[in-house]
Amino acid sequence: MNQVFSLSFWFIAAFLVPLWYSANSRKEYGDRPLWLLVSLLIFIFIGLCVSAGMWLPEFFPGGDLLCRFLPPLLYALLFSVAEYSIHSQRIQKNLLFSEFASRLIGEALLLAGTIVALVLSIVFYSSSTAILFVLLFGGLVLGLFGYNIVLFSFEEGIIRFNKIPFIIYMVIVALGMILTWASPPWGGSFFFLLLNLLFGIRIFHEYFWYRMEHFNQVYSQQEEQEKNRTLLINEILIASPTEEQIILKNVLERYYEQFQEALANPNVRIKSLMLYTKRGQTLRVESDHFIIGYCTPLINLETLKRLNTEAAHTLIKEQSFTLPRKGQEDDQGNSFPENSIIEMIQSRDMVAVDQLPTHLAAIFKLIIFYPVFNQQELVGMLVLFKEGSSYVFPKERSILTNLANEVSIALTLINGKRIQEDKNRLSQEMDVARNIQMSVLPKNITIEGYDVAASMTTATEVGGDLYDYLKNQNRHFLAIGDVAGHGLPAGLMALTFMSALHGCVKTQENLGQALSPSQIYDIVNQVLVEINRNRIGSDKFMTANILQEERGTVTYAGSHLIGLVYRSKEKQVEEIPGMTQRAAFLGLSEYATSSSSLGSVTLEQGDILLLYTDGLIEARNKHGELFGLERVKQTIQKVAERSAEEIRQSLLEEVTRFADQGDLRKYEGNFADDISLVVLKKQ
């Protein structure tokens, strides 16, 4: 058993070093890999001590005593450092390091006392008083293990610390020391071997198993968020003004519940929140639906603490904040809350205020201001209140970001609808279409094994350009298209296409039935015919390609524009003529099918697939010449070694230079048509 115990150090170290190497390569881990390395070095040092005393006793006089007394002390230090490597990031992010550092003083005193007891136990080992020093040393070692419970016990829910393992460690160490120090010693190495295995399991669970669990959890959360956002868009589009307020209330309540679940200690949670919406240059709480929990107006009122809910809501809705115009921010003074609102807008980030006016400070410890932006435009503001804590914990910050994103989508769509209802002139109609068009585009496209970049550059008149992305298990779907004509009808048809596409892909996922891109294209076409032609009575149609990526193969269907593939090995650009003129345009006939347009292309490392709309190739210079497909190919060849984002930027820069004295001058800095680009580069 002694030999197995001695060899276990090297097998476990060989197993854990790759985990450290992997963690060290990840920036998001902060300084955790450093402390993990320290714990591994301590573990290896224990192994060296045990091996030296066991295998080379003739070179280390007194090595037997060291093997009996030193490992328990080093194990106590090992598990303290290992546990800190696991929790250090959470301790620092939750602003608890000063409290942790004060607790370390007790750890240091215990460690110093244990070292003194160790020296005395070895020096007086043969004397009659040895038993007292040995018992003192053993008690201090157990105290070091037990003190870890104090060291890492913070408010529940802040860090994932469990007391039970340390109690188990204490029992194992106690048994190991008793059996090792017995005369004759027997069986102690078994318990220390068990301790080695528990150390390995603890590190493996945290740095591999929990990470996998975390990835799965994040993936599930992203899927749930995507589902909620798709549902939100569909609900907002068909809702009346009253129903819109109820939908927003449901969103606020759903995230409020997440705030409550994020932290186990109720005293440090967010207690209430309210939503200000922007109308013109004014921020105001428009409805009781936008107030969740007990909120107060943001004024230093003496009777504030005695207000009942109804009176507080009345004052909140009466209070409004006029936003300064650009360049007039300094004219607003330094009064609360205007100064915090201006700081929030300028920083485009959260502002947390813990130095509150007297009467607000009597109720709350912290008031949080969080902006809600749609692209560059402020559309609202969230205000949150805390009664028992002046910290914003990382979990709360993450939830708040997601809440702001979802509220942004809702308010953007609602604002678009209001403009559409209130304005009948063409310019206002274009603003509605542009807001809807831009807000529903995917914010990020992430496909494993690819570098992806995408953008839409809108023209003077809003057209029907679109691109979209969604994931279904191991399959990734992309779409690009263009509605004939411009204006709100084109934007609505584009939005209907995206909604139909999402619904089709989500339905096949729920039913467990895989559909080809051509089948999806046909279903979307039938929806467009029903909605656009039969119900709206529009004669609009659109071109589009629907693509599916799976394991390096891109399958496509539909009729849009010639696709381009840059082959890294040949350094040439290939055309994919099968992506055009092999299927009927969308929205014209419910009897049209696209099976003849189904095709595929396989991408190798370094290959690039470019999807685009006709605004790119039809941009004109001052002589009326088109930018054309050949210039697109030449640009790709010149920048093919760069990232997808740099390729996208280069294409836009080239077409901008080309059209500088042509379309851009003619349309006052805008292109004649929208330009949408999707660049996929195989890694």
N, C-alpha and C positions, 0 to 999 in steps of 0.2 A: 504493500500500500504506500510506503514511503517513496518508493521509486515512481509509482504512478503519480503521486502528489507532486514530486519534483518535476516530472516531465510535463505535467498539465500546464505549467506556466507557458511553455514555449508553444504548445499546440493552441492554447487560447489566444496568446499574443499574435500568433500567425493568422488567426481567424479575425482578430479585431483590427489589426493594422490597416487592411484594405477599407474597412468601414471608416476609420479616421481619414484615410487618404480621400475617400469620396466626399466626406463632410468638409474637409479642408478646401475642396475645389468649389464649394458653394458659398457665394457671398452672403446669401440670406442667413447663414448660420452665425454670422458675426464672429465673436471670439470663442464660441463654444468648442471648435476643434482644438484651439490652443489648450484649453483645460482638459479636454479628452486626451490629448497627447501627454500632458503632465501625469494624468492618472495611469496611462499605459506605462510611462517610465517608472512610476512607483511600483506598478505591478511587476514589471521586468526586474526591478531592483530586489523585490521580495524573492522572486525566482532565483536571482543570483545568490542571495544570502542563503536560501534553503539548499541550493545545489552545492555551494561551496562547503557548507557545514556537513552536508550529507556525503558528497562524493570525494571531497579533498580535505578531510579533517586534519591530516598531518601538516598541511600548509597553513591551517588556521587554528592555532591553539585557542581554546575557549570557544571555538566555533559552535560546539554543541549547545552551549548556553545561549549564544546569540540566536540559534535556530529555534530555541524554546521561547525566548522572550521578545526578540525584535519583531517577528512577523505579526503578532497581534496588534502591536502599536501601528505598524505600517498599514495593516488592513483597515484600521480605523481611519487613518489619514486617506487611504485609497478611496474608500467609499464616500468620504466627505467631498474630496475633489471631483470624483466621478459624478456625484449628485449635483455639484455646482455646475459642472460642464453641461448638464442636462437643463438646468433651470436658470443659468446666468442671463440669457437673453430676456426671458420673461421678467426677471427681477429688475433688470435695467430699464426695460420698456415701460414697466409699471411704476417707475420712479421709487423703487423700494430698496435701492442699493445702500442708502444711508442707514436704514433700519437694519439691513443685513450686516453691514460693516460693524454696527454697534454690537450685534450678537456674536460676531467673530471674536470679540475680546474674550468672551467666556470660553470659546473654543481654544483660543491661544493659551489661556491660563490652564485649562485642562491638559492641553498638550505638553506645556512646560512641566506641570506636575507629574505627568505620566513619564516623561523622559527622566526626571529626577528619580522617580520610583524605579524605573528600569535600571539606572546606574547603580542604585543602592541594592537592588535585588541581585545583580551580578556580582558586585563587590563583596557583599556579605552573604553570598549564597551558601557558604559552608559553615556559617556561624549559627548560633542558636536563635538569633533574631531574624533569620532569613524569611521565616514563614510570614512574619508581619509585613515585610517589604513586598513579598510576592503577592500577598492578599491585597495590599494597597495598590500595587501595580495592576493587578487584574481588575480591581474595582474601578480604577481610573480609565482603563481601556474600555470597559463596558460603559462607563460614563461618557467617553468620547462618542461611542456608537449612539447612545441614548440622546446625547446633546444634538445630534443631527435632526432629531424630531423637532426640537426647539428652533434650530437654525433655519429650517426650511418650512416652518409652519406659518404661512401668511393667511390673509383672509381667504376663505374657501372660494374656489373658483378662479383664483388669479394664477396659480401654478398647479400643475398636476402632480402633487406630492402625496404619497401614501405612507402612513406610519407603519403599517403592518410589516413590510420588508425589513425595516430596521429593527423591529422587535425580533424577527426571525434571525437576523444577523447576530443580534446580541446573544440569543440562545445558542446559536452554533458556535460563536467565538467562546462563550463560557464553557461549553462542553469540550471544545478543542483545547482550551488552556488547561482545564482540569485534567484531561487525559494525557496531555503532553507533559505536564508538570508532575504527574503521578510517579511513584517509584515502585517498580520500573515503569517508564512511559509506555503506553500502548493505546492505539486507536485514535490518537489526536489528529494524525495526518488525514484521516478520513473526513473529519469535519472541516479542516482547512481546505481540502480538495473540494468539498461541497461549496465552500465559500468562493473558491475560484470559479466554479461553474455558475454560481449565482451572479457573480460580477460579469462574466461573459454574457449571460442571458440578459442582464439589465442593460448593458450597452447595446447588444443586438436588438433588443426590443425598441429602444429609444431611437437609435440611429438607422434602423432599417425597417423593422416591422411597423412602428408607429408612423414613420414617414410614408410607407405605402398606404396605411390607413388614412393618413392625412390627405394624400393625393386623391384617394377614392372619395373622401368626404368633400374635398374642394370640387372635384368633377361633378358630384351629385348636386352640390350647391349651385354650380354654374348651370347645370341642366334645369334645375328648379327655377333659377332666376330667368333663364331664357324662356321657359314655359310661362312664367308669370308676366313677363314683358310682352310676349306675343298675345296672351289673353288680355292684358291691359290695353294694348293697341286696338284690338278688335272690339273691346267693350267701349272704349272712349269714342271710337268712330261712329257708333250707332246710338250713343247715349244723348239724352236731353241734358240741358244745363243742370237741372236738379240731380239727375242720375250721375252726372260727372262729379259733383261734390261728394256723393255717397261712395263712388268708386275711389276717389282720393282718400276719403275717410278710411275705407277698408285697407288701403295701402299703408296709411299712417298707423293704423291699429295693428296690422300684421308686423310691421317693423318694431312697433312699441313692445310687442310680445317678445320679439327677438332680443331687444335690449334687456328685458327682465330675465330671460333665460341665459344670457351671456355670463352673468356674474351670480354666484350662489349667495353672496352676502347682500341682503336687500338694502342695507344702509348705504351702499356705495353706488347703487343703480341710478340710472336716469329716471326721474320721477314723472316728468311730463314733457310735452313738446307741442309746438304749434307751427303752422305753415303760413308764411306771408307770401302772397302772390303779387306780381308786378303788373300794374296797369299804367301805361304811359311811363311817367317818371316817379310813380308812387308805389310803395310797398304797404300792403294792408292785409289783415286777416279778414277774409270775406264772409266766412260762415262759421257757425258753431261746430260744424263737421271737421273743421281744420284745427280744432283744439282738443288734445288728448291728455287726460289727467288734469290736475289742478295747476293752471297757469295764472299768472297775473300780468297786468299791463306793465310795460317797461318804463315805469315812472316812479319817482321817489315820493310816494304818497304816504302820509302819516297813518291813514286808516287802511293801508294795504293789507295788513295781516288780518283785519277783521272783515274783509270782503267775502261774501258768499259766492258760490260758483256763478250764479246768474249775473250778479253785479260785476264780477271780474270779467266775464265774457263780454258784457256790454261795453266796458271800458276798453277792452282789448280791440274790439271791432271798431270803436270810435277812433282809436289811435292809428295814425299813419305816418310814414316817413317819406319825405320827398328826397329823391336821390339827386345829388349835385350833378350838373353837366360837366363834361370833360374840361379840366382846367380850373374848376370852381370848388374843388374838394377842400381847400384850405379855408373857405368862407364858412364852413359848417361849424367851426369852433371845436372845443374839446369836451363837449357835454356827452353824457351817457344817455342813450345808446348810440347816438349818431356817429361818434368817433369809432366805435367798434364796428358798425355797419360799413363805414368807409374803408376801414382797415381790411375787413373781410372782402370787400369788392376788389380792392387794389391787389391784395395778395392772392385772390381767387382760392382761398383756403379757409379752414376753420379758425375762428377766434374764440378763445375760452377766457372768460373774465371772472376772476375770483375776488377782485377788489371792487365790490359792488357798493352802490349808494346805501345809506344807512338802513332805510326801511326795506329794501330788497334783501340786504344782507341778513336781516332778522329772519328771513324765510328760507333763503337759498344760500348755498356755499359757492355755487358755480352756475353761470349762464353761458351757454354755448351758441355761437352764431355760425351757421354753415350756409354757404351760397349754393344756389341751384342754377347752373348754367346750361344753356343749349348752345354748343359751340362757343362763340365769343359773347353771347348775349345772356345777361342776367334775367332769369324768368321767375325767380322766387327766392325765399330765404327760410331756412329752418331755424327755429329757436328752441333750445332744449334746456331743461332745468335739473339741477342736482341739489339735494338737501343735505346729504351726509358725506360728501366727498368733493374735493377740488381737483381730482384727477380725471382725465379722459383715458380710459384703458384701451389698449390696442384692439381688443374685440369690439368695443363700442365704436371705435374709429372706423373699423372695417364695415360694420353694419350701417353706420351713418353714411359712408360713401355709396353703398348700394342703394340706400334709401334715396339719396339725392339723385342718383342716376335714374331711378324709376320715376321719381316725381318729375324729373326733367322731361322724360318722354311724355308723361301724362300732360304736363302743363304746356309743352310744345304743341302737342296735338290739340289740346283745348284752345290754346291761343290761335292756332291755325283755323280752327272751326269758327271762332268768334270773328276773325277777320273776314272769313268767307261769308258769314251771315250778315255782317255789318257793312261791308263794302261791296259795291257792284261794279266799280270801275275795273278795268283790266289790270292796272298795276297792283291793286290790292289782291286780285285773284292770283296773280303770279307769286306774290309773297306767301300766300297760303300754300300753294303747290310746292314752293321751294322749301318751306319749313317742314312739310310732311315728307317731301322727297329726301331731305338730308337727315332727318331725325331717325328714319327707319333703316338707314344703311348700317351694315355691321360695323361696330367700332373697331374690332380686331378680328383678323383671320389667322388662326393658328392651326396648321396642318403638320403633323409629325413627319419629319423628313424633308420639309420644304421651307424655304424662305419666301414669305408672301408679302406683297405690298399692293395696296389698292387705293384708289381715290376717284372722286368725281369733281370736275371743274365745271361749274354751271355757267351758262351763257346769259345774255341779257334777258331773253325770254326763257322761262322755265320749260324744259322739254320733258320727255318721258324716259330719259336715261335711267338705268338702274343696274346695280350689281348686288349679289346677295351670297351669303354663305351660311350653311348649317351642317351640323354633324349628326349622323345616325349610326350609333355603335361604331364600327370600324370604317364606315364609309363617309366620305366628305362630299358635300354637294356644293357646287358653284353655279351661279347663273349670271348672265349678262344679257341686256336687251335694250331696246329703244322703241318707244311708242311713236308712231307717225304723228307729226305735227307738234304743236306746243300748247301751253296753257293748262288750266286746271283739269280739263278732261283727260289730257295725256298723263298728268301726275296721278290722277285717281286710277287710271287704268294700270299704271305702273305699280301702285300700291295694291290694287286688286291682284295683280300677278304675284306679288311677293306673299300676300296673305294666302293665296291658293297654293303656292309652292310650299310654304311652311305647313299648311294644313295637310297637304298630300304626304309630305315626308314624315310628319308626326304620326299620321294615321297608319302608314305602313310600319312604322316602328312599334306602335301599340298592337297592331295585328300580327306582327312577326312575319310579314310578307314583304320580300324585297321586290321593288319595281325597277325596271330599267329607266334610264333617262328619257327614252322615247315614250314609255308608258306614262311617266310623270308629265311630260310635255303635252300629251294628248288630254290628260285629265285637266291640267291647267287651262288648256285651250277651251274645253267644254265650259269651265267656270267663267272664263272671259266672255264667251259667246252669250251665256245666260245673263250675266250681270251687265256687261257693257252694251250688247246689242239688244237683247230682249227686254231688259228692264230700263236701262238708262236711255235706250234708243239712239245710241251713238254708232257712227260708222267707223270709229277708230280701229286700227289694227296695230300690231307690233311685231317686230322681229326679236328673236331670242335664241340663245343656246343654253341648254341645261347640261351640266357636266357632273360626272361622278368620279372621284379619285379613290382608288383602292389598291394598295400595295404597289404603287409606282405606275399604275395604268390609269389613264384618264379616258373614260368613255363619254361620248357626247351625242347629243341629238338636237334637232331643231334647225332653224334657218335664220342666220344673222349675218356675220361677216366672215371672211376668210381668216382662219386662225393661223398664228405664226408660232413655229417651234424652232428655237436655236439649238443646234446639235453641238455640244461642247467638243466632241472628238473631231468632227469634220470642220468645226468653226464656220458653219453655214446655217442659213435660216431657211427652213422648209415651210411651205404653205400647206394648209389643210383645207382644200377646197370643199371637202365634204361637210363643213360646218355652215355652208350657205347653199341656198337654192335647191335643197333636197327635201324640203318639207314646206307645207303651207304656212303662211303667216298666221299668227295667233289672233283669235277674235273674229275671224271671218266666217268659218263654217264648223259646226259641231261634228260634221262627218269626216273632216280631214284627219289623216293619220300621219305619223312621222317615222314609222319603222324603217323606211328606206334611208333615212338620214342617220341612222345609228352607226357609229363608228368609234374607233379608239386609237389612242396614241400612247406609246410607252416612253417614259422619260428616264434617262440615265443620269448619273451624277453630273452636275454642271449644266444639264439641259434646262432651257427656259421656255415656258409657255406664256404667250401674251394674248390676253383678251382685251378688246377695245371696242369703242363705239365710233360711228362714222364722223363724229366731230374731230377726231384726230386726223384722219386721212383726207378730210374735205376742207381743212383750214386753208385759206388762200393768202398769197402774198400780194404785193402791190401790183403785180402784173396779172393777177387773176389765176395764177397757177395753183394747183392743188398740192398739198404736202405729199400725199400719195403713199402707197405701200412700200415703194423702194426706199424712200427716205427713212421709213420706220425700220426696215431691215438693216440699213446701214448704221443707224443709231444703235440698234441692239448689238450688232457685231462689234462696235467700238467699245461698248461698256459691258460686255457680257461677263467679264470677270468680277464685276462689282456686285454688291448686294441687290436684292430685289427693290429695296427702297431707292437706292441710287439709280437703278435702271429706270424706275418710274419717273424720278425727278429729271433724269437726262432727257427722256422722251418729251416731257412737258417743256423743258428748257429749249429743246431743238424746235419744237413746233411754235413756241412763243417767239423765238428769234425769226423764224421763217415768216410768221404772220404779223410781225411788229408794225410794218408799214401797210399791211393789208387789212385783214379782218379786225385786228386789234385797234387799229386807228379808226376804221369805219364804225365800229361798235363801241367806241369810247372805252377801250381797255378790256373788252370782253370778246370772246370768240363768237362766231355765228351760231354755233351749236354746242351743246354739252360735250365734254370729253370725259369718258369713264375709262379707267385702266385697271386691269388686274394682272399682276406679274407673279408667276409661280416659278421659282428656281429650285430644282432638285438638289438636295445637299448630299 
